[in-house]
C-alpha cells in the first residue's frame, strides 16, 4: 500500500507520455506528406536542373588540392 500512490503516479505519467507520443506520430505523417509534396518535381526541366546542380556540387567536392 505504501507504493500505491507512487505506482498510480507512474501509470499516469506513462499514459501522458504515450498520448504525447501518439500526437507526435500523427504530426509526423503530416510532415512526411508536406515534405513529399515539396520535393515532388513537376516538370522534367526542373528535375534536369536539380541533377546538373547536384553533379556540379559533387564534382566540386571531389576535387583534391595536392
SULWO-V284601 format. One record per residue. SS is DSSP state (H for helix, E for strand, C for the rest). Layout:
BEGIN
ss-><SS;SS>
END
This chain:
BEGIN
ss-><C;C;C;H;H;H;H;H;H;H;H;H;H;H;H;H;H;H;H;H;H;H;H;H;H;H;H;H;H;H;H;H;H;H;H;H;H;H;H;C;C;C;C;H;H;H;H;H;H;H;H;H;H;H;H;H;H;H;H;H;H;C;C;C;C;C>
END
